[in-house]
Amino acid sequence: MTLVISAVMLPQERLNRLQISGVLLGVLGVLLVVGPWQLIGDPAFLSSIPAQLACLAATACYGVGLSYLRRFVSGTHNYDATTIAAVQIVLAFALACVLAPFSMLNPVQLNCR
């Protein structure tokens, strides 16, 4: 996802044939692991679509975040990439700590088939 988004957001990044092949192989690998053909006809399939889209959106956020960092932040300050990434993780942790009491109202239950 990051490779595709960086190719879109960063004009200097162009995908070569090997990278395109890697992206296609990755998509096929994800399809093989998820196995959507096994869920056809299963009523739980429709209820799992939002969760699958949320996972896809999360990976897209990684790609957008890294591409944004490279395009607009990197090179404008005297901070290296490790420092910027560490600050991002600490800020995300702080935000999660603030939101956790409001989002974790019920105990987590695992539904195993």
MOPAC internal coordinates of N, CA, C and O (Angstrom, degrees):
PM7 1SCF
backbone

  N    0.0000 0     0.00 0     0.00 0    0    0    0
  C    1.4530 1     0.00 0     0.00 0    1    0    0
  C    1.5344 1   109.70 1     0.00 0    2    1    0
  O    1.2310 1   120.74 1   137.56 1    3    2    1
  N    1.3280 1   116.19 1   -42.44 1    3    2    1
  C    1.4619 1   119.92 1  -179.78 1    5    3    2
  C    1.5161 1   111.00 1   -62.61 1    6    5    3
  O    1.2310 1   120.32 1   139.18 1    7    6    5
  N    1.3094 1   116.99 1   -40.82 1    7    6    5
  C    1.4608 1   120.77 1  -179.64 1    9    7    6
  C    1.5279 1   111.23 1   -62.76 1   10    9    7
  O    1.2310 1   120.22 1   136.74 1   11   10    9
  N    1.3069 1   117.18 1   -43.26 1   11   10    9
  C    1.4625 1   121.08 1  -179.36 1   13   11   10
  C    1.5289 1   110.78 1   -67.98 1   14   13   11
  O    1.2310 1   120.57 1   134.75 1   15   14   13
  N    1.3324 1   116.52 1   -45.25 1   15   14   13
  C    1.4658 1   119.89 1  -178.49 1   17   15   14
  C    1.5234 1   110.95 1   -67.47 1   18   17   15
  O    1.2310 1   120.24 1   141.70 1   19   18   17
  N    1.3333 1   117.14 1   -38.30 1   19   18   17
  C    1.4663 1   118.34 1   178.55 1   21   19   18
  C    1.5271 1   111.14 1   -66.42 1   22   21   19
  O    1.2310 1   120.16 1   147.66 1   23   22   21
  N    1.3193 1   117.31 1   -32.34 1   23   22   21
  C    1.4641 1   119.80 1   176.79 1   25   23   22
  C    1.5243 1   111.09 1   -66.81 1   26   25   23
  O    1.2310 1   120.43 1   150.67 1   27   26   25
  N    1.3384 1   116.78 1   -29.33 1   27   26   25
  C    1.4627 1   121.01 1   179.04 1   29   27   26
  C    1.5290 1   110.95 1   -82.20 1   30   29   27
  O    1.2310 1   120.27 1   136.14 1   31   30   29
  N    1.3416 1   117.09 1   -43.86 1   31   30   29
  C    1.4641 1   120.91 1  -174.03 1   33   31   30
  C    1.5285 1   113.95 1   -82.41 1   34   33   31
  O    1.2310 1   120.46 1   154.60 1   35   34   33
  N    1.3156 1   116.73 1   -25.40 1   35   34   33
  C    1.4577 1   120.21 1  -177.17 1   37   35   34
  C    1.5246 1   109.05 1  -112.47 1   38   37   35
  O    1.2310 1   119.90 1   -73.84 1   39   38   37
  N    1.3270 1   117.80 1   106.16 1   39   38   37
  C    1.4632 1   120.37 1  -175.32 1   41   39   38
  C    1.5319 1   113.81 1   -60.43 1   42   41   39
  O    1.2310 1   119.88 1   152.35 1   43   42   41
  N    1.3231 1   117.83 1   -27.65 1   43   42   41
  C    1.4641 1   120.17 1  -178.86 1   45   43   42
  C    1.5348 1   112.60 1   -77.09 1   46   45   43
  O    1.2310 1   120.62 1   167.00 1   47   46   45
  N    1.3146 1   116.42 1   -13.00 1   47   46   45
  C    1.4630 1   120.56 1   179.15 1   49   47   46
  C    1.5281 1   109.39 1   -91.17 1   50   49   47
  O    1.2310 1   120.57 1   -62.94 1   51   50   49
  N    1.2909 1   116.52 1   117.06 1   51   50   49
  C    1.4585 1   121.45 1   176.41 1   53   51   50
  C    1.5181 1   108.18 1  -121.82 1   54   53   51
  O    1.2310 1   120.90 1   -43.74 1   55   54   53
  N    1.3078 1   115.88 1   136.26 1   55   54   53
  C    1.4578 1   120.16 1  -179.92 1   57   55   54
  C    1.5227 1   110.38 1   -80.84 1   58   57   55
  O    1.2310 1   121.00 1   -46.80 1   59   58   57
  N    1.3311 1   115.70 1   133.20 1   59   58   57
  C    1.4644 1   118.60 1   174.28 1   61   59   58
  C    1.5317 1   108.22 1   -94.12 1   62   61   59
  O    1.2310 1   120.44 1    -1.15 1   63   62   61
  N    1.3066 1   116.77 1   178.85 1   63   62   61
  C    1.4775 1   120.80 1  -175.42 1   65   63   62
  C    1.5263 1   111.97 1   -62.57 1   66   65   63
  O    1.2310 1   120.32 1   141.35 1   67   66   65
  N    1.3237 1   116.99 1   -38.65 1   67   66   65
  C    1.4608 1   120.01 1  -179.41 1   69   67   66
  C    1.5299 1   110.91 1   -65.65 1   70   69   67
  O    1.2310 1   119.96 1   140.19 1   71   70   69
  N    1.3197 1   117.67 1   -39.81 1   71   70   69
  C    1.4603 1   121.07 1   178.44 1   73   71   70
  C    1.5247 1   111.39 1   -67.90 1   74   73   71
  O    1.2310 1   120.23 1   139.09 1   75   74   73
  N    1.3178 1   117.16 1   -40.91 1   75   74   73
  C    1.4673 1   120.90 1   177.05 1   77   75   74
  C    1.5325 1   109.74 1   -62.45 1   78   77   75
  O    1.2310 1   120.53 1   137.88 1   79   78   77
  N    1.3249 1   116.59 1   -42.12 1   79   78   77
  C    1.4703 1   120.19 1   176.76 1   81   79   78
  C    1.5241 1   110.59 1   -61.65 1   82   81   79
  O    1.2310 1   120.30 1   139.90 1   83   82   81
  N    1.3313 1   117.03 1   -40.10 1   83   82   81
  C    1.4658 1   120.81 1   178.16 1   85   83   82
  C    1.5121 1   112.38 1   -63.72 1   86   85   83
  O    1.2310 1   120.40 1   139.65 1   87   86   85
  N    1.3408 1   116.85 1   -40.35 1   87   86   85
  C    1.4655 1   120.57 1   177.93 1   89   87   86
  C    1.5278 1   110.15 1   -64.26 1   90   89   87
  O    1.2310 1   120.27 1   134.22 1   91   90   89
  N    1.3107 1   117.09 1   -45.78 1   91   90   89
  C    1.4720 1   120.45 1   179.39 1   93   91   90
  C    1.5212 1   111.36 1   -63.72 1   94   93   91
  O    1.2310 1   120.03 1   139.86 1   95   94   93
  N    1.3322 1   117.54 1   -40.14 1   95   94   93
  C    1.4586 1   120.99 1   177.14 1   97   95   94
  C    1.5283 1   110.66 1   -64.88 1   98   97   95
  O    1.2310 1   120.27 1   141.83 1   99   98   97
  N    1.3286 1   117.09 1   -38.17 1   99   98   97
  C    1.4645 1   121.02 1   176.91 1  101   99   98
  C    1.5164 1   111.94 1   -64.08 1  102  101   99
  O    1.2310 1   120.19 1   137.77 1  103  102  101
  N    1.3236 1   117.24 1   -42.23 1  103  102  101
  C    1.4682 1   121.10 1   178.28 1  105  103  102
  C    1.5349 1   109.91 1   -62.93 1  106  105  103
  O    1.2310 1   120.59 1   136.62 1  107  106  105
  N    1.3236 1   116.49 1   -43.38 1  107  106  105
  C    1.4644 1   119.57 1   177.79 1  109  107  106
  C    1.5273 1   111.02 1   -63.93 1  110  109  107
  O    1.2310 1   120.12 1   142.24 1  111  110  109
  N    1.3192 1   117.37 1   -37.76 1  111  110  109
  C    1.4573 1   121.16 1   177.71 1  113  111  110
  C    1.5152 1   112.21 1   -64.03 1  114  113  111
  O    1.2310 1   120.43 1   137.93 1  115  114  113
  N    1.3292 1   116.79 1   -42.07 1  115  114  113
  C    1.4644 1   120.37 1   177.72 1  117  115  114
  C    1.5257 1   110.01 1   -64.37 1  118  117  115
  O    1.2310 1   120.18 1   137.10 1  119  118  117
  N    1.3087 1   117.26 1   -42.90 1  119  118  117
  C    1.4670 1   120.23 1   177.56 1  121  119  118
  C    1.5235 1   111.34 1   -61.63 1  122  121  119
  O    1.2310 1   120.45 1   141.85 1  123  122  121
  N    1.3257 1   116.75 1   -38.15 1  123  122  121
  C    1.4567 1   120.59 1   179.07 1  125  123  122
  C    1.5246 1   111.13 1   -66.24 1  126  125  123
  O    1.2310 1   120.33 1   139.46 1  127  126  125
  N    1.3258 1   116.96 1   -40.54 1  127  126  125
  C    1.4640 1   120.51 1  -179.50 1  129  127  126
  C    1.5256 1   110.90 1   -71.06 1  130  129  127
  O    1.2310 1   120.24 1   135.51 1  131  130  129
  N    1.3384 1   117.14 1   -44.49 1  131  130  129
  C    1.4636 1   120.52 1  -178.30 1  133  131  130
  C    1.5282 1   110.91 1   -71.04 1  134  133  131
  O    1.2310 1   120.09 1   141.25 1  135  134  133
  N    1.3092 1   117.42 1   -38.75 1  135  134  133
  C    1.4656 1   121.38 1   178.19 1  137  135  134
  C    1.5103 1   113.80 1    60.60 1  138  137  135
  O    1.2310 1   119.20 1  -122.01 1  139  138  137
  N    1.3459 1   119.13 1    57.99 1  139  138  137
  C    1.4623 1   119.75 1  -176.60 1  141  139  138
  C    1.5259 1   113.39 1   -63.56 1  142  141  139
  O    1.2310 1   119.69 1   157.11 1  143  142  141
  N    1.3161 1   118.20 1   -22.89 1  143  142  141
  C    1.4616 1   120.08 1   179.43 1  145  143  142
  C    1.5308 1   111.57 1   -67.28 1  146  145  143
  O    1.2310 1   119.85 1   158.39 1  147  146  145
  N    1.3336 1   117.89 1   -21.61 1  147  146  145
  C    1.4514 1   120.83 1   178.18 1  149  147  146
  C    1.5306 1   111.62 1   -76.51 1  150  149  147
  O    1.2310 1   120.64 1   161.90 1  151  150  149
  N    1.3134 1   116.39 1   -18.10 1  151  150  149
  C    1.4598 1   120.61 1  -175.83 1  153  151  150
  C    1.5246 1   113.45 1   -95.27 1  154  153  151
  O    1.2310 1   119.88 1   172.11 1  155  154  153
  N    1.3069 1   117.83 1    -7.89 1  155  154  153
  C    1.4649 1   120.79 1  -179.06 1  157  155  154
  C    1.5242 1   108.91 1   -65.02 1  158  157  155
  O    1.2310 1   121.12 1   -51.63 1  159  158  157
  N    1.3168 1   115.47 1   128.37 1  159  158  157
  C    1.4504 1   121.21 1  -177.83 1  161  159  158
  C    1.5169 1   113.48 1    89.49 1  162  161  159
  O    1.2310 1   120.20 1   172.24 1  163  162  161
  N    1.3145 1   117.22 1    -7.76 1  163  162  161
  C    1.4619 1   121.60 1   178.47 1  165  163  162
  C    1.5213 1   108.24 1   -90.03 1  166  165  163
  O    1.2310 1   119.40 1   -54.19 1  167  166  165
  N    1.3389 1   118.74 1   125.81 1  167  166  165
  C    1.4666 1   119.87 1  -179.41 1  169  167  166
  C    1.5289 1   112.77 1   -63.76 1  170  169  167
  O    1.2310 1   120.12 1   156.19 1  171  170  169
  N    1.3156 1   117.37 1   -23.81 1  171  170  169
  C    1.4673 1   120.17 1   178.53 1  173  171  170
  C    1.5277 1   111.41 1   -72.12 1  174  173  171
  O    1.2310 1   120.60 1   164.47 1  175  174  173
  N    1.3433 1   116.45 1   -15.53 1  175  174  173
  C    1.4623 1   119.87 1  -178.57 1  177  175  174
  C    1.5216 1   111.60 1   -61.31 1  178  177  175
  O    1.2310 1   120.55 1   134.47 1  179  178  177
  N    1.3281 1   116.55 1   -45.53 1  179  178  177
  C    1.4610 1   119.85 1  -179.06 1  181  179  178
  C    1.5249 1   111.61 1   -64.86 1  182  181  179
  O    1.2310 1   120.27 1   145.52 1  183  182  181
  N    1.3200 1   117.09 1   -34.48 1  183  182  181
  C    1.4615 1   119.17 1   179.33 1  185  183  182
  C    1.5169 1   112.11 1   -75.90 1  186  185  183
  O    1.2310 1   119.80 1   162.02 1  187  186  185
  N    1.3312 1   117.98 1   -17.98 1  187  186  185
  C    1.4606 1   120.03 1   179.53 1  189  187  186
  C    1.5246 1   112.67 1   -89.62 1  190  189  187
  O    1.2310 1   119.80 1   169.38 1  191  190  189
  N    1.3207 1   117.98 1   -10.62 1  191  190  189
  C    1.4648 1   120.74 1  -178.64 1  193  191  190
  C    1.5273 1   111.99 1   -61.08 1  194  193  191
  O    1.2310 1   118.27 1   134.73 1  195  194  193
  N    1.3327 1   120.90 1   -45.27 1  195  194  193
  C    1.4727 1   118.89 1   177.69 1  197  195  194
  C    1.5284 1   113.14 1   -59.09 1  198  197  195
  O    1.2310 1   119.95 1   142.24 1  199  198  197
  N    1.3187 1   117.71 1   -37.76 1  199  198  197
  C    1.4635 1   120.56 1   178.77 1  201  199  198
  C    1.5244 1   110.77 1   -67.11 1  202  201  199
  O    1.2310 1   120.35 1   139.62 1  203  202  201
  N    1.3166 1   116.94 1   -40.38 1  203  202  201
  C    1.4615 1   120.24 1   178.29 1  205  203  202
  C    1.5279 1   110.78 1   -65.87 1  206  205  203
  O    1.2310 1   120.48 1   139.68 1  207  206  205
  N    1.3363 1   116.69 1   -40.32 1  207  206  205
  C    1.4658 1   119.76 1   177.32 1  209  207  206
  C    1.5279 1   111.59 1   -66.74 1  210  209  207
  O    1.2310 1   120.37 1   146.26 1  211  210  209
  N    1.3290 1   116.90 1   -33.74 1  211  210  209
  C    1.4684 1   120.42 1   176.96 1  213  211  210
  C    1.5245 1   110.80 1   -65.13 1  214  213  211
  O    1.2310 1   120.37 1   139.86 1  215  214  213
  N    1.3212 1   116.90 1   -40.14 1  215  214  213
  C    1.4673 1   120.35 1   176.61 1  217  215  214
  C    1.5253 1   110.90 1   -64.83 1  218  217  215
  O    1.2310 1   120.32 1   139.08 1  219  218  217
  N    1.3103 1   117.00 1   -40.92 1  219  218  217
  C    1.4557 1   121.22 1   177.32 1  221  219  218
  C    1.5254 1   110.80 1   -64.34 1  222  221  219
  O    1.2310 1   120.50 1   138.50 1  223  222  221
  N    1.3229 1   116.65 1   -41.50 1  223  222  221
  C    1.4642 1   120.52 1   178.04 1  225  223  222
  C    1.5310 1   111.40 1   -65.13 1  226  225  223
  O    1.2310 1   120.26 1   144.23 1  227  226  225
  N    1.3272 1   117.12 1   -35.77 1  227  226  225
  C    1.4649 1   120.00 1   178.11 1  229  227  226
  C    1.5219 1   111.01 1   -63.63 1  230  229  227
  O    1.2310 1   120.40 1   137.58 1  231  230  229
  N    1.3243 1   116.84 1   -42.42 1  231  230  229
  C    1.4633 1   118.61 1   178.69 1  233  231  230
  C    1.5234 1   110.62 1   -68.25 1  234  233  231
  O    1.2310 1   120.32 1   146.31 1  235  234  233
  N    1.3288 1   117.00 1   -33.69 1  235  234  233
  C    1.4602 1   119.80 1   176.23 1  237  235  234
  C    1.5263 1   110.69 1   -65.63 1  238  237  235
  O    1.2310 1   120.34 1   143.98 1  239  238  237
  N    1.3227 1   116.96 1   -36.02 1  239  238  237
  C    1.4745 1   120.29 1   178.19 1  241  239  238
  C    1.5180 1   111.21 1   -63.97 1  242  241  239
  O    1.2310 1   120.24 1   142.90 1  243  242  241
  N    1.3288 1   117.14 1   -37.10 1  243  242  241
  C    1.4649 1   119.46 1   175.18 1  245  243  242
  C    1.5266 1   110.36 1   -60.18 1  246  245  243
  O    1.2310 1   120.72 1   133.93 1  247  246  245
  N    1.3084 1   116.22 1   -46.07 1  247  246  245
  C    1.4612 1   120.04 1  -179.63 1  249  247  246
  C    1.5089 1   112.53 1   -63.98 1  250  249  247
  O    1.2310 1   120.07 1   136.29 1  251  250  249
  N    1.3259 1   117.47 1   -43.71 1  251  250  249
  C    1.4635 1   121.36 1   179.17 1  253  251  250
  C    1.5278 1   110.18 1   -65.47 1  254  253  251
  O    1.2310 1   120.56 1   135.86 1  255  254  253
  N    1.3373 1   116.53 1   -44.14 1  255  254  253
  C    1.4614 1   120.20 1  -178.67 1  257  255  254
  C    1.5189 1   112.45 1   -62.29 1  258  257  255
  O    1.2310 1   120.36 1   134.20 1  259  258  257
  N    1.3265 1   116.92 1   -45.80 1  259  258  257
  C    1.4566 1   119.73 1  -179.84 1  261  259  258
  C    1.5280 1   111.86 1   -67.76 1  262  261  259
  O    1.2310 1   120.48 1   140.34 1  263  262  261
  N    1.3177 1   116.68 1   -39.66 1  263  262  261
  C    1.4637 1   119.63 1   179.03 1  265  263  262
  C    1.5259 1   111.09 1   -68.06 1  266  265  263
  O    1.2310 1   120.39 1   140.15 1  267  266  265
  N    1.3224 1   116.86 1   -39.85 1  267  266  265
  C    1.4675 1   120.78 1   177.05 1  269  267  266
  C    1.5226 1   110.18 1   -62.92 1  270  269  267
  O    1.2310 1   120.90 1   135.59 1  271  270  269
  N    1.3274 1   115.89 1   -44.41 1  271  270  269
  C    1.4605 1   120.73 1   178.72 1  273  271  270
  C    1.5217 1   110.87 1   -59.08 1  274  273  271
  O    1.2310 1   120.71 1   135.77 1  275  274  273
  N    1.3057 1   116.26 1   -44.23 1  275  274  273
  C    1.4668 1   119.91 1  -178.44 1  277  275  274
  C    1.5220 1   111.94 1   -69.07 1  278  277  275
  O    1.2310 1   120.41 1   142.92 1  279  278  277
  N    1.3172 1   116.83 1   -37.08 1  279  278  277
  C    1.4624 1   119.61 1  -175.03 1  281  279  278
  C    1.5280 1   112.99 1   -80.21 1  282  281  279
  O    1.2310 1   120.22 1   138.22 1  283  282  281
  N    1.3423 1   117.18 1   -41.78 1  283  282  281
  C    1.4549 1   119.49 1  -170.52 1  285  283  282
  C    1.5250 1   115.19 1  -109.74 1  286  285  283
  O    1.2310 1   119.48 1   155.90 1  287  286  285
  N    1.3181 1   118.59 1   -24.10 1  287  286  285
  C    1.4601 1   120.12 1  -174.65 1  289  287  286
  C    1.5131 1   111.98 1  -105.94 1  290  289  287
  O    1.2310 1   120.44 1   133.66 1  291  290  289
  N    1.3163 1   116.77 1   -46.34 1  291  290  289
  C    1.4584 1   120.78 1  -177.08 1  293  291  290
  C    1.5314 1   110.47 1   -62.77 1  294  293  291
  O    1.2310 1   120.99 1   -48.22 1  295  294  293
  N    1.2961 1   115.72 1   131.78 1  295  294  293
  C    1.4593 1   120.20 1   179.39 1  297  295  294
  C    1.5061 1   113.81 1    91.15 1  298  297  295
  O    1.2310 1   119.46 1   164.99 1  299  298  297
  N    1.3240 1   118.64 1   -15.01 1  299  298  297
  C    1.4620 1   120.11 1   179.21 1  301  299  298
  C    1.5171 1   111.57 1   -91.46 1  302  301  299
  O    1.2310 1   119.99 1   161.53 1  303  302  301
  N    1.3362 1   117.62 1   -18.47 1  303  302  301
  C    1.4608 1   122.23 1   179.13 1  305  303  302
  C    1.5172 1   108.70 1  -125.03 1  306  305  303
  O    1.2310 1   120.87 1    -9.04 1  307  306  305
  N    1.2853 1   115.93 1   170.96 1  307  306  305
  C    1.4602 1   120.44 1  -179.85 1  309  307  306
  C    1.5201 1   112.40 1   -92.83 1  310  309  307
  O    1.2310 1   119.79 1  -151.93 1  311  310  309
  N    1.3219 1   118.01 1    28.07 1  311  310  309
  C    1.4537 1   122.25 1   179.99 1  313  311  310
  C    1.5198 1   109.46 1  -101.54 1  314  313  311
  O    1.2310 1   121.37 1   -38.01 1  315  314  313
  N    1.3181 1   114.98 1   141.99 1  315  314  313
  C    1.4548 1   118.21 1   176.78 1  317  315  314
  C    1.5327 1   109.90 1   -83.67 1  318  317  315
  O    1.2310 1   121.05 1   -10.92 1  319  318  317
  N    1.3148 1   115.60 1   169.08 1  319  318  317
  C    1.4728 1   120.76 1  -175.39 1  321  319  318
  C    1.5198 1   111.76 1   -63.46 1  322  321  319
  O    1.2310 1   119.74 1   145.84 1  323  322  321
  N    1.3291 1   118.10 1   -34.16 1  323  322  321
  C    1.4623 1   120.81 1  -179.31 1  325  323  322
  C    1.5291 1   110.92 1   -64.93 1  326  325  323
  O    1.2310 1   120.35 1   137.68 1  327  326  325
  N    1.3166 1   116.93 1   -42.32 1  327  326  325
  C    1.4658 1   120.80 1   179.11 1  329  327  326
  C    1.5163 1   110.94 1   -63.96 1  330  329  327
  O    1.2310 1   120.37 1   135.48 1  331  330  329
  N    1.3162 1   116.89 1   -44.52 1  331  330  329
  C    1.4684 1   120.88 1  -179.74 1  333  331  330
  C    1.5281 1   110.08 1   -63.58 1  334  333  331
  O    1.2310 1   119.97 1   136.79 1  335  334  333
  N    1.3392 1   117.67 1   -43.21 1  335  334  333
  C    1.4623 1   120.97 1   178.88 1  337  335  334
  C    1.5250 1   110.90 1   -64.44 1  338  337  335
  O    1.2310 1   119.87 1   140.56 1  339  338  337
  N    1.3293 1   117.86 1   -39.44 1  339  338  337
  C    1.4618 1   120.99 1   179.13 1  341  339  338
  C    1.5242 1   111.15 1   -64.24 1  342  341  339
  O    1.2310 1   120.22 1   138.87 1  343  342  341
  N    1.3243 1   117.18 1   -41.13 1  343  342  341
  C    1.4682 1   120.64 1   178.11 1  345  343  342
  C    1.5234 1   110.19 1   -64.51 1  346  345  343
  O    1.2310 1   120.07 1   139.99 1  347  346  345
  N    1.3154 1   117.48 1   -40.01 1  347  346  345
  C    1.4618 1   120.41 1   178.00 1  349  347  346
  C    1.5223 1   111.30 1   -61.68 1  350  349  347
  O    1.2310 1   120.25 1   138.04 1  351  350  349
  N    1.3200 1   117.13 1   -41.96 1  351  350  349
  C    1.4650 1   120.43 1  -179.17 1  353  351  350
  C    1.5255 1   110.85 1   -67.83 1  354  353  351
  O    1.2310 1   120.36 1   138.27 1  355  354  353
  N    1.3324 1   116.93 1   -41.73 1  355  354  353
  C    1.4675 1   120.30 1   179.03 1  357  355  354
  C    1.5303 1   110.29 1   -64.09 1  358  357  355
  O    1.2310 1   119.92 1   137.78 1  359  358  357
  N    1.3171 1   117.76 1   -42.22 1  359  358  357
  C    1.4649 1   120.49 1   178.28 1  361  359  358
  C    1.5283 1   111.62 1   -65.36 1  362  361  359
  O    1.2310 1   120.05 1   140.97 1  363  362  361
  N    1.3203 1   117.51 1   -39.03 1  363  362  361
  C    1.4675 1   120.61 1   177.07 1  365  363  362
  C    1.5246 1   110.57 1   -65.12 1  366  365  363
  O    1.2310 1   120.28 1   140.78 1  367  366  365
  N    1.3295 1   117.07 1   -39.22 1  367  366  365
  C    1.4622 1   120.87 1   177.37 1  369  367  366
  C    1.5272 1   110.44 1   -63.46 1  370  369  367
  O    1.2310 1   120.31 1   136.55 1  371  370  369
  N    1.3355 1   117.02 1   -43.45 1  371  370  369
  C    1.4663 1   120.42 1   179.31 1  373  371  370
  C    1.5254 1   110.82 1   -62.83 1  374  373  371
  O    1.2310 1   120.32 1   137.63 1  375  374  373
  N    1.3145 1   116.99 1   -42.37 1  375  374  373
  C    1.4590 1   120.85 1   178.16 1  377  375  374
  C    1.5321 1   110.86 1   -63.73 1  378  377  375
  O    1.2310 1   120.40 1   138.60 1  379  378  377
  N    1.3275 1   116.83 1   -41.40 1  379  378  377
  C    1.4698 1   120.19 1   178.22 1  381  379  378
  C    1.5263 1   110.89 1   -63.76 1  382  381  379
  O    1.2310 1   120.27 1   141.87 1  383  382  381
  N    1.3222 1   117.08 1   -38.13 1  383  382  381
  C    1.4720 1   120.05 1   178.62 1  385  383  382
  C    1.5294 1   111.36 1   -65.63 1  386  385  383
  O    1.2310 1   120.52 1   144.16 1  387  386  385
  N    1.3261 1   116.60 1   -35.84 1  387  386  385
  C    1.4644 1   120.11 1   179.12 1  389  387  386
  C    1.5296 1   110.56 1   -70.96 1  390  389  387
  O    1.2310 1   120.18 1   140.25 1  391  390  389
  N    1.3301 1   117.26 1   -39.75 1  391  390  389
  C    1.4658 1   121.02 1  -175.45 1  393  391  390
  C    1.5276 1   113.81 1   -85.13 1  394  393  391
  O    1.2310 1   119.56 1   159.69 1  395  394  393
  N    1.3253 1   118.44 1   -20.31 1  395  394  393
  C    1.4685 1   121.19 1  -175.20 1  397  395  394
  C    1.5260 1   113.62 1   -57.34 1  398  397  395
  O    1.2310 1   118.55 1   136.55 1  399  398  397
  N    1.3219 1   120.37 1   -43.45 1  399  398  397
  C    1.4716 1   118.13 1  -179.66 1  401  399  398
  C    1.5290 1   113.55 1   -61.97 1  402  401  399
  O    1.2310 1   120.27 1   155.29 1  403  402  401
  N    1.3125 1   117.09 1   -24.71 1  403  402  401
  C    1.4608 1   120.57 1  -178.85 1  405  403  402
  C    1.5274 1   112.63 1   -90.71 1  406  405  403
  O    1.2310 1   120.34 1   154.66 1  407  406  405
  N    1.3114 1   116.96 1   -25.34 1  407  406  405
  C    1.4628 1   119.64 1  -176.76 1  409  407  406
  C    1.5274 1   112.78 1   -99.38 1  410  409  407
  O    1.2310 1   119.67 1   162.17 1  411  410  409
  N    1.3032 1   118.23 1   -17.83 1  411  410  409
  C    1.4607 1   122.03 1  -178.29 1  413  411  410
  C    1.5294 1   110.58 1  -105.66 1  414  413  411
  O    1.2310 1   120.48 1  -120.85 1  415  414  413
  N    1.3219 1   116.68 1    59.15 1  415  414  413
  C    1.4562 1   120.72 1  -177.01 1  417  415  414
  C    1.5235 1   113.08 1   -81.42 1  418  417  415
  O    1.2310 1   120.14 1   152.32 1  419  418  417
  N    1.3167 1   117.33 1   -27.68 1  419  418  417
  C    1.4594 1   121.51 1  -177.71 1  421  419  418
  C    1.5305 1   109.39 1  -117.61 1  422  421  419
  O    1.2310 1   120.10 1   -27.80 1  423  422  421
  N    1.3213 1   117.41 1   152.20 1  423  422  421
  C    1.4633 1   119.55 1   176.39 1  425  423  422
  C    1.5372 1   110.55 1   -66.80 1  426  425  423
  O    1.2310 1   120.94 1   -29.31 1  427  426  425
  N    1.3030 1   115.81 1   150.69 1  427  426  425
  C    1.4594 1   121.48 1   179.53 1  429  427  426
  C    1.5258 1   108.65 1   -78.94 1  430  429  427
  O    1.2310 1   121.12 1   -47.04 1  431  430  429
  N    1.3264 1   115.47 1   132.96 1  431  430  429
  C    1.4517 1   120.99 1   178.32 1  433  431  430
  C    1.5290 1   108.69 1  -122.53 1  434  433  431
  O    1.2310 1   120.96 1   -50.06 1  435  434  433
  N    1.3102 1   115.77 1   129.94 1  435  434  433
  C    1.4493 1   120.40 1   177.80 1  437  435  434
  C    1.5168 1   109.39 1   -95.34 1  438  437  435
  O    1.2310 1   120.43 1   -50.78 1  439  438  437
  N    1.3077 1   116.79 1   129.22 1  439  438  437
  C    1.4647 1   122.18 1   178.26 1  441  439  438
  C    1.5143 1   108.16 1  -104.92 1  442  441  439
  O    1.2310 1   120.23 1   -79.46 1  443  442  441
  N    1.3069 1   117.16 1   100.54 1  443  442  441
  C    1.4551 1   121.92 1   179.16 1  445  443  442
  C    1.5216 1   108.89 1   -98.23 1  446  445  443
  O    1.2310 1   121.00 1   -42.58 1  447  446  445
  N    1.2874 1   115.69 1   137.42 1  447  446  445
  C    1.4630 1   119.92 1  -179.99 1  449  447  446
  C    1.4971 1   110.51 1   -87.50 1  450  449  447
  O    1.2310 1   120.10 1   180.00 1  451  450  449

